[in-house]
Amino acid sequence: MLRQIASRAVRARGVAARLIPSAAAAATTESVAIRALTTSAMKAGALSVPSGANGVNYHNPAPEGGYAFFMPRQSLIGPGALKTAGSIVKSLNLKKALIITDGGMAKSGAVKAVENMLAENGIEAVVFPGAMPNPTDENVADGLKMLKENNCDFIVSFGGGSSHDCAKGVAVVATNGGRIHDYEGVDRSTKPILPLVSVNTTAGTASEMTRFCIITDSSRRVKMAIVDSAVTPTIAVDDPTLMVKMPKALTAATGMDALTHAVEAYMSTISNPVTDASALHAIKLISAYLRTAVHDGSNMQARDMMSYAQFLAGMAFNSASLGYVHAMAHQLGGFYNLPHGVCNAVLLPVIQEFNASAVPDRFIDIAEAMGLGQLSSEEAPAKVIAAIRELSGDVEIPANLELLGAKPEDFDVLAENTLKDACGFTNPRPASKDEIIDMFRKAYEQGGESQKKAASA
């Protein structure tokens, strides 16, 4: 009731201020009174204090010096964004692009959309179709060679996370020198990268707008996590009309990847009110639209909202970072060459069960965002974890790591490498090597019959 009164007062204040200037002072007094009344009611117990990002404080102790928030220089989102990108690129006086994409995009002709956009604005381009599904150090070296041979002065990545990550790798080595291995870790570069325009076709990894770059070291069979503000693309382009033809399985995997980004960012030890708000709305949109996007790929509203959802999730984890789901998924992807989003989806409920004992209150707002209602910190964790498993099953994600081909005898080395991955450093509950092994084991053994049948169909 008090919220309704406050809302009406705000609307009335706006109207009054426009009609008579003297009303502005009265409206300000009224607003102060409403805030005081709300605060008094909360203190008296008449109103419950909301938790988390919808509440009145940080999840975590605020650091000295404040937070950093990372974004591309410019982000274009929505139908028609690709066309708008052309005039912006032209204004930067760039002459020749290396378009980095994967073989499927090149062979299908989908990459022509970018070639045409550049040509219409008088910009030359050559295509490097060598970004593998889990891009490797060798892909980066090959792309760099083509960039130099063709005297390209900027890069356009076209596709999903693999194309964007490969492009980031080429862009950072092109200006900083050395090998991509030199930049594993946090903020290892010393110079800006080449201008990079990332045109996204999935929803998604959010790699088109983040400072994260994941490249597989082919000799070690390990995914290198490069976390560096310098590798953030110059321009991010998310045009949902480019996502309509995304296959069902890819829509599901990338959508669950986006959900994982949002959940892990919200759980992070360095989250803040901005990342919390981004994460929660991403969770809300994914819960509402992922099933439709998977089962009715031509539904433009679902595609559009999933595009926003994955971007919001990217905004969240780009500054709040991630957790053990990604740290463990990177090892599975590097060791077995498995799809990243699927690994995340399988691991997500297991790691959240591990986290629940440390931060049960974090699940309250997640539950509400997933449409589960207002739950207590005792109820919310189990309900959220069940809802994650249900969503994963509904979009036909395999139930467990056994179905993906992982082997228990490898869990020891996978756990060892997990503890070195930068993404795990911000998990809300620290884990030992034995606990990581146990989580791999649980993810290997879990799964309902519906998911197992979907995986074998």
N, C-alpha and C positions, 0 to 999 in steps of 0.2 A: 504493500500500500504506500509506504513511504517513497519507494522508487517511482511509483506512478505520479505521486505529488511532485516529486523533484523534476520528472520529465515534463510535466505540464508547466511547471514554473519556468523551466528553461525556454520552452516554446513561447510562453507569454512574455518573458523578458525580451526575446528577440523582436517580437512584434512591437512591443511598447517602445523599445529603443529606436526603432525605425520611425515610429509615429511622432514621438515627442522626446527631444533630447534629454529633458529633465528626468525622464523615466529611467535612463541608464543608471544613474546613481542609486535610485530606489531598487532597481533590479540587482545591482551588485550587493546591496545590503541583504536583499532577500536570499541571494545565492549563498552568502556567508552564513546566514542563519540556517539554511537547509543543510549545509555541510556540518555545522555545529550540532544540529539535531541528529544527523546520521551518526556522527562520531559518538555522541552521548548515548544513543540507542545501542550501538555496538558494545560500548564499554559496560552498559547496564545489562547486556545479555539479551536485549529485546530483538536484536538482529544478529544472525550468525556472521562471523567474519569469513569471507570467502578465502579459500586457500590459493596458493600458487599465483600464476600470472594474472588471474582475475582479482587478486587480493590486494594487500596493502604493503607488501614488502618483497625483498629478494628471497629466492630459494636458498641462495648461498651467501656467505659473508661478502660484502662488496669489497673489491680489491682497492688498495691505495692507487691513486692515479686514474681510476675509472676503467671502463671497458673499451675495447676496440670493436668496431663494427665494419665488416668488409663487404664491398659490393663492386660490381663492374662500374666503369665510368658512366655507361648508359645501358638501360635495359628496355627492350621493346617486347611487349606482350599483347597477344590477342590476334584475331583474324586480320590478315593484311600486314602483319609486322615485318615480314620479309621484304615486301615492296618498299616500306618506309626505310628499311636498313640501307637500301641502295643509295638514296640521296645523302644519307649520313656518311657512308663510306666515301662517297665522291667528295664530300666537303673536307675530308682529311687529306686530300691530295695524294692518295696512295695510287701506285701505278700498276703493280702486277701481283696477283694473289696466287699462293699455293693453296689449293683446296684439298684439305685432308679429310678423307672419308673411308668407308669400308668397301670391300669388293662388291657386296650386295647392292649397296646404294649406287655404285658406279655402273654395274651391269644392268640394273633395272632402269637406268636413265633418270632416277629421282634427282641425282646431282645436277641435272640440267636446270633445275629451278634456280640454283645459285649461280651457275654459269650465265644464265640469261639475265639475272638481276645485275650481275657485274657488267656484262656486255652492254646492257641498256644505259649504263652510266660511264661508258668509255673505259672500262678497266679490263685489262688482260688477265687471263688465268690459265693455270695448268692444274691437272688433277693428280693427286697422289692417292691411289685407292688401297693403300697398304695398312690401314689400321685394323688390327686383328681384334676379335671380341674381348680379349684381355691383352691390351697392347703391350708389346715387349720393348726392351732396350734396342733390339734389332730393328723394330719398326721405326723407332725414333731416329736411329742412325740413318736408315734408308730415306726417311722423309727429309732429314737435314741435308743429305746429299742432293736430293732433287731440288730443294729450295735454293741451294747455292748454284747448281748447274743452270738454273733458269733465272737467276738474278731477281728473285721475288722479294718484295719489300714488306709484305705482310702475309698473314695466314687467315684463311677462313676454314673453320671446322664445320663439317656438315654430318649430322647423324646423332647418335647417342653418346653416352659417356666414353666409350672406347675411342671414338673419333676426337672428341674434345680433349681427352687426356693425352692422346698421342700428339695432338697439335700443341698442347701446352709444353710437352717435353721438347718438341722441336723448337718452339719459340724461345724457351729459356736457354737451351744450349746454343742456339744461333747467336745470341748476344753475349752470353757469359762464358762460352767456351767449355772445353773439357768434355765429359761424358754425362749422360743423364744420371748415372750412379752418384756423381758428386753432389747432387742436390737432394738426396734422400734425407729426410728429417724435417726440421722446422727452420724456415727462413735462411736457407743456405746461399741463395743467389745474392749478387752484389749490384747487378744492373737491371734496368727494366727489360722486359721481354719485347720481341717484335710485336707490333700491333696485331691483335687477335680478335676476329669477329667469329663468335660461336653461334651457329644456327642449329637449333635443337629440333630433333624429330621424335623424341621420346618423352615420357612423363613418369618418373624419371630420376635420373641421376643427379640433376641440377649441376652437372659439371660445367655447363655453359656459363655459370655465374659464380663459381666458387674458386677458392684459393687452394683447393685440393687437386692433386694429380697422382694417379695410381698407375705405376708402370711395373710390369713383371721383369725381374732379373732372370733371364733365361737360363743362366748357368746355375744359379742358386735355387731356382723354382720358388722364388719368394716375390710377393708383391711389395714394391718399394712405395712407401707413403711419402709423398713430397707435399708438405704443407707450407705454402709460401705466398704472401700477399702479392708478390710480383707476378705470379702465374695467373692471377685473376684476369679473365678476358677483358678486352677493352669494351666490347659491345656484346651483349647477350640478346639473342633473338629467339623468342618462343611464340611461334605461329601455329596454333592448333590445327590449321588446315593441312599442315605437313605431317600431322600425327594420325590422320584418319585411316591410313592404310597400314598402320602398325599391326603386325600379327597379334593374335589373341594371347599367345604365350608370352610374347615380349611385353604386351600391355600389362599383363598380370605381374611379371617379374619386376618391371620398372616401377609399377605402382606400389608394390610391397617394399621396394627399395626406398621410395619416397616416404612411406609410412615409417620405416625404420629410421630414416634421417630425423623425422619429426619427433619420434618417441625418444631416441637417444639424445637429441639436443635438449629436450625438455628435462631429461634425467641428468644431464651433464653437471659436473661440479663447477663449471664456469658459465652456466646459463645466466641470462639477465632478463629484465622485463620485456625488452624488444624481441629477443629470441624466443622467449616463452610465448608471447602473443602470436608470433609467426608459426611456431610449432603447433600450438593448439588449433589454430584455424586450418592449418594443413591437415591435421588429423580429422577435423570435422568434415572437410571437403572430400578427403580420400574415403572416409567411412560412408559418405553419401553417394559418391560417384564412381568408385573403382569397379564395382560389380557391373554397372551399366556399360562402362567403357570397355570392359573385357568382353562382355556377351553381346554388345551392340555397338561395334566399333564406329559405325556411321553416325552415332548420336553426337552431334556437335556440341551440345550443352555439356555432356559428360567429358568430352575431349577438352573443351575449353576450361572447365573447372579443374580437371586433373592437371592441366598445364599450369594453372595458378597454384594448385596445391603443391606440386613438386617444386615450384619456384619458391614458395613460402617455406617449405621444408629446407630448401637450400639456404635461404636467408638465415634460418635458425642454426643449422649445423655449421655454416661457414664461419660463424663467430663463436658459437658455443662448443663446437667440436662434437665428438661422438662417444662411443663406448666399446665394450667388448664384442658386441655383435659385429661391428665392422672390423675390429682387430682380428677376430676369428675368421670372418668371411674372407678377408684378404688372404689368409693362409690357405684356405680351401681352394680359392680361385687360382692362386699361384701354383699350388702343388698339383692339383688335378685339372686345371683349366676349366673350372665350372662357372656357370653364369652367376654373376655377383648378386643380382637381385634375388634369385632363388635361394642362394646360400643365406642371405640376410633373412628371408622369410622363414626359413627352417629354424634358424638360430634365435630369432627375436623372442618368441615366448619363453624359451629356456633361460635366456639371460635375464629376462624381466622377472622370472621366478627367483633367480639368484638375487636380483636387486631389491625385491619387495621387502625383505626383512630390514634393509637399511633405510629405505625411503618410501614407506607405504603411503605417506601423504601425497606424494607426487602422482599417484594413480587416480586421485579424486577428480582433478580437472580433466585428465585423459579419459576417464570414464564418461564424464559429461560430454566431452567432445565427440566421443564415439556413439553418443545417443543412448547411453545406459542409465541416465538419470543421475540424481545427486546421491552418492553413496558415501559411506564412512570409510575411513582409512583401513578398517578391518575388512570391509566387503570389497572395496574397489580393486585391489590387486588381482584376486582370483577372477573377478568378472571381466576385467580388461584383458587378461591373458587368455581367457576362454574366447573372448570376442576376436582377438587377433588370430587365434587358431581357426575360428569359424570363417573369418574373412579369407584367410589363406586357403582353406578348403574350398570355399565358394568360387575362387578364381583358379582352382585346379593346380595349386602349387604342390609338388611332391611332399609327402608327409615327413620324410626324415633323411638323414645323411646316408643311410644304407642304400636307399633308392637312387641317390646321386653317385654312388660308387666309391664313397670314402671308405677307408679301411682302419679299423681300430688300432692296428699295429703302428699306424702313422701318427696317432694322437699325441704321443710324447713330443715328437719334433714339431708338430703343429702348435702345441701349447708353448713350447720354448720360444718359437718365433712370434706367437701372439703377444707375449709379454714385452717384446721389443717394439711392437707397432705403436706409433704415436697416437692412434685413435683410441687406444685403451686407457690412456693416461687420465681421461676425464670421466671414466665410469664412476658412478656414485658409490660403488662398493668395490674396494680392491680385492683382487683374487690371487691366490697362489697358483703355482704350476699345477698342482694336484687338483685344485678346484676347476681350472680351465679344462684339464683332461676330463674331469667328471661332467662338465657341461657339454663337451664334444660327445661323450658317451650318451648322455641323455638325448641330445639332438639326433644321435644315430638310432636310438631305440624307440623314440616317440612316434606318435601318429595314429590317427583314427582310420577306420576302415574306408571311409569315404575318400580320404586323401590318397590312401594306398591304391584304391581302385582307379581313381583319376590318373594317377601316375602311370599305371600299367596299361591304361586304355590306349 
